[in-house]
Amino acid sequence: MDFEYDSSKSAANKIKHGIDFVGAWVFGKIKAKHWSAVSAVRTGRRKKKGSLKAKTFDKQFDDGEDVLAHLDLSSATRPEAEARRVNVDFPSWIVRCLDTESQRIGVTRQALIKFWIVERIEQEYRVSKGKTTPEQP
């Protein structure tokens, strides 16, 4: 039986998995059957930075420890939080009042409008349902 040895694949495997192909193949005969296997000792293999077992993660979370270092938040999303554009026309005196207030507290006009709308929705919800905040669908 012929085997093809590729030194570049062996080197790439050593970097990626900590195992090269040199001396990895074992051939033998067990109960009249021929067997082959890959056998290697991993040396210098490291876990990915920040990785840990789920059980350890759960315990750290349950114990109130900071687990953010173990999370990839770059693609995290909040359900129903995608932005939708709404155009509203206001009389100029309202825009002036919005600008004055937004400058006073140091936020943009848009941020002020969003804040006030959320504040009002929560207030109406408390009055109508007797609860503190509405549940997002």
Order of alpha helices (4+ residues) and beta strands (2+ residues): alpha-beta-beta-alpha-alpha-alpha
